[in-house]
């Protein structure tokens, strides 16, 4: 009889007797896409008896596919526990939607909500027309805003006269986002506009966030045009009148009528039909075997421990977890992965009857500058953005708490979190009374932080992986946190493994 400590060896036959085996570790979106790409490939080798495509085994410790992408559907409410949209301007997300037969489900942000608000002194004001994260955009929009003082507006408008930062040949010009924004835009624009907008995307400390890794476009704008203002004016001029407004930019963000969770749910179903094997287990270690194979050690709660002999491995895990898995296989690679920091956050989703909320909710949401002294990062107006998110006559609001600059919020218990979210909504949008729905999504250590030196770290990781054929990394920790970027990372990881299989086939 086998007990919990029994170890089984699987797929131990020689390559000539079996299909090539690739193990994908992690059932988030990056892992699912990597498995899809691996399964969809044609010939990976020509050895006698070899299958046309690798045998793909997807290992996930949790019982649900999708990672942080998750939708809860309850009593007429549709609740996004993390991402509620993605950028259609990049091709990867749209292509996946098309492959999964979900194109008819695509929806764009409602036109009246295609803008963001900023909280100041008890009121909300629109982000200045044409202002894009760090780029000043239209002078008229800056002059008209009530977010900045006259001095703050003058300093922001003077950005066009700030000389570019000198860079030596071969120098990346890396700089923290805070340093860059202060240098080019001034303190007030940073505090009132840039910091809250950045917090809403990366939940990061802007004093440590790498411009080269997180916002390379704005570094290029400075160097190529001399100022962000000149670059943005050129960009807007090239777009044409119909696409210059902030609403046109927000129209590029899309979702699915049934929720973002449908994306990994449908993809997991597709993989199962295609023959990808799924195992619920925790990976406890990875070892390089003689001849170049990989030994993947699993711990399965029901079936005990197991070891899989694989020709390739994709680790689609958070970087610190990948580091632990790789500790015995390659200490150097593991150490660099362990150096990628993560921040945690909590999303408190509250539903109200419409008459309980005084604010018109005429935007996608509101960001909250840290200098306001409040305790939320942002509030997303779910029912203003997309249809079908709440029963008739109700509104759904998502309150974001925590992040790199406020980690203690993640230590609050559920009742404290809900009470805090209600206090924030009362102050920001005039919500009153008990909510009709409450949902809490906790994401401890879920958001990778692209600190200064991140691109140098990626180069070291790539060089080290080049010495380890058949191994690849995927996920948000490397080259982008958005859904299209995560999809791209899964596809690139699969191609790296397939290239190794072809080279040894």
N, C-alpha and C positions, 0 to 999 in steps of 0.2 A: 504494500500500500504506500502511496506517495503522500507525504505530509507537506506542511507549509514551507519547509526548508528544502524540499526536493528541488533539484535542478535538472531541467530538460534541455538537451541540445537539439536545435532544429536546423533544417536546411544545411546539413553537413556534408552532402554529397559533393563530388567534384564539379567544376564548372561545365565539363563536357556532358554531365549527366543531368543537369538541372538548368532551369532558367536563371539568369542573373537576378540577384536579390538586392533590392534597395529598401532600406528602412527609413521611413520618415517619422521623426519624433516630434510630436506636437500637433494637435488638431485644431489650432487656430486657423485663420484665413491663409496665412503664409504656408502652413503645412498642408492644408487641403489643396491649395493651388499647386504646390510642388508635387503632390501625389497625382493630381490631374495631369500635369505636364509629363510626368514619368510614364503614366499609364497610356497616354495618348501617342507616345513615340512609336516610330516604326522600328526598323532593324537597329540594334545596338551592337551587333557583332555577327560573326559568321561561323563560329565554332560548330562542329557537328552536334546535333541534338539541342542546340541552343534556341530558345524561344525568340520570337521577333521582338518582343518587348520584355522589359524586366518584370519580375514578380515584385509587386509593391505591397509593403506591409506598413500600415499607418498605426502608430502607437500613440495613445492619448491617455493621460492619467485620469482626467475627468470623464464623466459619463456623457458629456455634451460636446458636440463639435462647434467651433466658431470662436473660441477664446473670448475676447472682450466684446465681440460683436454679438449682441443678444437682444431679442425683442420679446417682451411679455405681452400677451393679449388676454385681457380679462374684463368681462362684463361691459363690453363696448369701448374700453380704453385700449389704446395701443401705445405701449411704453417702451421707448428705446433706453436701454441701460448704459449705453456708451455712445458710439457714433450714430448720428441719425441722418447722415447724408454723405455724399462723396463728390469730388470734383469731376465733372464730365469732360473738362478740357483735356485731361490726360486720357489716353486710350485704354489703359488696362482694365479699369472698372467697367467701362461701357462694353468692352469686348467680352468680359466674363458674363455680364448680364445677357448679352446676345447669345452666347454659347449655351446658357442655361435656359433659354427660352423665356426670359423674363422681361423682354423689351416692352411688352404691353403694360407692364406694371410701373414703368418709370414715371415719376412725377417730379416737377420742378417746384421750387419755392414759390408760394403764392406771390403774385406781383406786388400787392400792397405791403408785403412783409420784406421786400428785397432791400433791406438796409439794416444797420446796427445802431443801437443807441448807447450812450455813455451816461452813467449816473454822476450827477454833480449837485451837491448841496440840496439834496432832497428831491431833485427833479431829474428827468431824463431828456437828453438832447441827441439829435442825430450826429453820427460821425460826419465831419465836414465833407461836403460833396467833393468827390474826386480823391480824397485821402485814402491811400492804400497801404496799410500797415506801417510803413516807414516813409513812403513817398508822398510829398506834399500835394501833388496833383494841381487842382484848379485854385488859383489865387482867390477867385470870387468866393469859393466855398470856405476858405480859411477866414477871409475877412468877415463873412456872415455868421460864423459859428459863435455860440454862446458858451462853449466849453472853455475857451481860452480867454485870458485877459488881453488887453491891447498890447501889452509888452510881450506876452507869449505869442500872439499872432505875428508881431513884427519880427521876432526872432525866427519863427518858423518860415516866414516869407523870405528872410535873408539867407535861407539855406543855399540858394543858388550862388551866393557869393563865397561860400565856404570852400576853400581849396581841397582837392582830394588828398587823402593821406598818402604820403610817399611810400612806395614799396620797392624793395630791392629785387633784382632779377632772381627768380626762383622762389621769392617770398610769397606765401599764400595771402598775406595781408590779413590773417585772422585777427579778430578783435571781438570782444564781447559785444552782444547786442546793445547793452546799456551804454557802453563807451561810444559805440558808433552813433547811437541815437542822440546822446548828449552832445557829441562833437558836431553833428550835422544839424540837428533840429532844436537843440536847447532843452533845458530842464523841464519847463512847463509842458511842452509837447510830449516829452517822454513820459512824465508822470500822468498826464491827463488822457493821452491817446495811445501811445505805443505800449506802455507797460500793461494796461488792461487788455488790449487786443492780443498781445503776445501771451499773456496768462491764459486767455481763452483758447489758445491753440496748443501750447506746449506745457502748460502748468509748470513753467520753469522759472529759475532765478535768472533774470536777464543779465546780471553781472557775471554770470558764468556761461551763458548760452553762446555758442560759437556762431558768429555770422557766417563764416565759411561753410559750416555744416548745415545750419538751419535756414539761412537767408542768402545764399550765394548770388541770387539775382540782383540784390540791392548793392552788393559789393561791385559787381560788374557795371551796374548803372553809374556808380560813382566814378569808376576808373575810365569808362568809355565816354561818358558825357560831361564829366566834370562836376555834375551835381545831380541829385535825385530829381529835382524840379525839372531840369532840362530833359532828362531821360523820360520822365513820366509825361511831359507835354508832347514829346515825340511819339511815345507809345499811344497816347490818346488820339493824337492827330492821325496816326496810321489806322486806328480802329474805325474812324468815321463817326459821325454824329450819333447814329443809332446805338452804338455800343459804348459810348463814353460814360454814361450814367452809372452810378453805383448799382442800380437795379439790374442792369445788364450783367454785371459781374456776379451778383447773387443768383441770377438765373442759371448760372453754370453749375450750381450745386443741386444735385438730384438725389432722390431716394426711391424706395419701392413702396407701392401702395400698401402692401402687407407688412412693411417694416424691413429694416436692414438685416434682421436675423434670417430672413428668407434666403439671403445670399449664401451663407454657409450651410443652411439646412438643405437647400436644393443641391448644392455642390456635394455634400456628404451622400445624399441619395444617389447622385450620378456616379460617384466613386464606387458605391456598393454594387450598383448594377453592372459597372464595368469590371468588377472582379477584384478591386483593391481590398485587401484583407485589413480589417480593423481589430485592434486588440486594446482592451482597456488595461493599462499597466503603467507603472512608473519605471523609467529607465534609471538604473542604479549605477551604470558605468559603461564605458566604451574602451575597447582595447584594440590595438593594431596587431593583427595576426601575421605569422610568417606567410610570405607570398602576397601580401597586400590586402587580405580580407580584413573585415572588421567584426569584432565580437561585441554584440549589443546585449547587455545584461538587463533583464526585466524583473520586476517584482509584481506579480499578479495576486491580488487579494484572495482570489478563489483558488487559482491553480498553482500557486507557489511560484518559485523563481524559475526563470527560463533564460536561455541564451540563444540568440539568433546569429548565425554566421551570415554576414552580408557582404556584398561586393561594393555597396555604396551606402552612405548615410547622410541624410539631411537633418540637421538639428534646427528645428523651427521653434525654439524655446526662448524665453527671456534670457538675456545674456548671463546673469549670475547663475541661473539654473544650468545653462549650457556649460558654464565654467566648471560646475561641480561634476557634471557628467564626464567632462574631458580631463579631469584632474590627473588621472593615472595614465591617460593616453598621450597627453602633451601638456606639460606643466606651463610652458611658455605661452601657448595659445590660451590656456585656461586663465592665466594671470591677466592677460590683456582683456579678456571678456569680463572677468570679475571687476575690472576697473570702470566699466560702464555703469554709471549711477542711474537709479530710477526714482521717480517720485510717485506718491500715491494720492488718490483723490476719492471723494465720495460724491455721488449724484443722488440728490433727494428729489424724487418726482412727486409732485402734489397736484391733485385734480380738484377743481372748485366749480361750483355753479357760476355762470358768467357774471351774475350780479354781485358776487362776492369780491370781485376784482375791479378796482376803480380805474386802473390804467387802460387806455384804449388798445394796448397790445398790438400796435400798428408797426411792427418790425419783426425781424427774426429773433431778436433778443436784446439784452442789455449787458454790457460789461461794466465792471465796477473797479475803478482805480484804487490802488492800495492806499493812496493818500487820503481817500475818503474815510478811512478808519472803519469800514464795514468788514464783515467776515466772510462774504461770499466772493467768488471770482467772477461769476456771471450767472445770468438767468436766461434760459432758452424758452421761447414761446412756441411750444410744439404745435399747438392748434392754429397758430397764426401762420406757421410755415407750410404745413401739409394737411390735406384732408384726412378724415377718418381716424383722428387721434383721440377723440373723446365723444361721449354720447351728446346728442343734441342739447344745446343750451349750457354746455360745460366747456371749461378751458383746462389745458394741461400745461404745467410749468415745470421746468427742470432747473434745480438750483445746484450749482457746482461749488464744492467746498474743498479745502485742503490745498494740495499742490506743494511745490518745493519750498515756497516761502511761508507756508502755514501748515506744517505737518501735524501739529497737535490736534487739528480738527478731526483727523482720521482716527483718533483715539477715543472720541466720544461714543457713548453707547447709542442705540437706536433712538430712544426717546429724546436724548439730548440733541441728536442730529436733526430730528424732525422739528423740535422746538426752535432750534437755531434757524432752520430753513423757513419756518413760518415767520419768525421775527424779521428775517431779511426780506421776505416777500411783502410783509406789511409796510416796511420802510421804502421799498423800491417801487412796487406796483400797487400798493394800497390793498393788498389782500386781507380779508377779515373772516373771522369765523373758522370753524373746524373744516379741514379739507374733506372732500368726498372720497378721495383715493390717496393712498400713501404707498410708495415703493422706494426702497433704498438699495442703491447699487454701490457696493464698496469695491474699490480697485486699489488694494495696497500694492505699492511698488510695481505699478503697471505701465507707467509712462517713461520710456528711456529719455535720458537727458543728454543732449548733444553739447557737452561742455567744451571749452577751449581745448584744442588739440585733438578733437574727435576725428578729423580727417587723417591726421598722422597715425592715429590708432587703427583706422580702417586699412591704411597701407600696410601696417605691420601684420594685421590679421590676414590680409591677402597674401603677403609673402609667406607667412607661416602655413597657410592652407595649401600653397603651391607645393609644399614638401609632403603633403598628406593627400595623395590621390584618392578620390572616391568620397571625400568628406566635404560638405558644404554647410553654410549657415544661412538662415533666412529669418525674416521678421522685421519689426519696426526699429530694432536697436541700431540699424546700420545706415540706411540711406533714405529715410523718410518715414514719417509716422502716419501719413494718410493712407486710406484704403487702396488707391491705385498704386502707391509706392510699395505697400506691403504685398500686393499681388505681384508686382514686378520682381520683388525679392524672392518670392517662391518660385517663379519661373526661372530666374537666373540661377538659383540653387540647383534646380532640376537639371538645367542645361550643363552646369559644371560637373555634376555627377555623371550624366550621360556621356559627356566628352571623355571622362576618365574611363568609362566602360568601353567606349569605342577604341580608345588608345590601347586597351589591354585585351581587346576582343580578337 
